[in-house]
Amino acid sequence: MERTEALQFWNDMWQEGNWFPSIPDSLAGLSAADAAWSPDPKCHSIWQEVVHLTFWRKITLRHWAEGRGSTDEEVEREEFKAPEEVTEEAWTAAVAALKETQDQIAAAIQDENIDIHRVPYHLVHDPYHLGRITQLRAMQGVSPKF
């Protein structure tokens, strides 16, 4: 995948969405309680889905910066970590962390010195989890804007 195309798809995920709601539209209007809600203890919450996306994006960024990925222990501990406290401030911080990774990966895609072979995996992975978020919102009776 060429950088220009990768950057366009990457930015579309945040700005427009394409065949799925954009990331901000998927998260808009959710309170901390909404984001932390789960229909079943075996099902991840929207908040955990956001943490999951942020986690794997940070692993990609670390791979680019340090040449190392994740450990099994780190994945087990952090991948779908539930919020320690369900507050509006903590939820806002979780969304801000996701946005930060969005911007960092966009910048990396434009850096000719970075091998962007991992980006297409995120372009498939992230919309899957946006679908999960949309499904959880629908279960709460709140659909995102398309």
JOVEN-V691302 format. One record per run of one state. SS is the DSSP state (a for helix, b for strand, c for the rest). FROM is the first residue (numbers start at 1). LEN is the number of residues. Records with the same first field share a line. If there is no record, write none. Layout:
SS->FROM-LEN  FROM-LEN
This chain:
c->1-2  16-7  28-4  37-9  67-5  79-9  111-8  140-7
a->3-13  23-5  32-5  46-21  72-7  88-23  119-21
